Amino acid sequence: MGWHDALAVRSAELGKTSTEFKAGARRKAIATGLFLMAVCAVGYFVGWMWALVPGAAAVWSALQCVSAAMIASRLEAMEAQPQSEQMP
């Protein structure tokens, strides 16, 4: 069982749904886009060395987006299974 699988199981135990993680992934994707725009603006007006700061935030936000999407897909698979097949 991978890390995202374990997180999906734990989230299901806490009552979280795939819809919540999809919404989180969507928010993180929007944030990533805004950070990338900030990278361009800071790089253009101040310098590309300073653009590394919002660039690091963009990378972190993108990783969180991918992680939330992976957990959402695993939760969807768990929600699609009949109750008798799910793990206790």
TORVEXLO-544517 format. One record per residue (C-alpha): x, y, z; residue in three letters. Coordinates in pm, whole numbers, plus 50000, padded with zeros to 5 digits. Example, Ala and Ser with C-alpha at 12.3 -4.5 7.8 and 13.67 -1.06 7.14 Angstrom:
<pts>
512304955050780Ala513674989450714Ser
</pts>
This chain:
<pts>
500005000050000Met501455033049891Gly501505065550079Trp498555080549891His496585048349943Asp497165050750317Ala496145087250314Leu492975078650121Ala492045051450370Val492665074850663Arg490645102550495Ser487755078650436Ala487865068850803Glu487605105750892Leu484585109650664Gly486255129050384Lys484965124150030Thr486565125649687Ser484605157549616Thr486445175749893Glu489825164949758Phe488825174549402Lys487925209249527Ala491255211249709Gly493125200649397Ala491265226949196Arg492175254049451Arg495825243449444Lys495845243849063Ala494525279449064Ile497105289249326Ala499855273649114Thr498765294548817Gly498785326149026Leu502245318249161Phe503495312648806Leu502115346548706Met503915361349006Ala507125344248890Val506805361248552Cys506015395248702Ala508785393848963Val511255380748707Gly510415408548464Tyr510365437648708Phe512845427748979Val515055399948849Gly515015362948793Trp516865355149115Met513965369949312Trp511535350249099Ala512795318549268Leu510765327149579Val507325325349416Pro508715297649195Gly509335275949499Ala505805283249618Ala504485273349274Ala506325240249285Val505025232849635Trp501475241749533Ser501725219849223Ala502895190249432Leu499965195149668Gln497595196749370Cys498885163849231Val498725147449573Ser495125158749631Ala494125146249286Ala495725112249352Met493935108849685Ile490655119449522Ala491005092549257Ser491685066049520Arg488715077849726Leu486525076249416Glu487585040249363Ala486815032349726Met483415049549705Glu482555029849392Ala483164996449563Gln480224979349734Pro480394980950115Gln481034943350144Ser484294945949942Glu485774975550132Gln488404970050394Met487254970850758Pro
</pts>
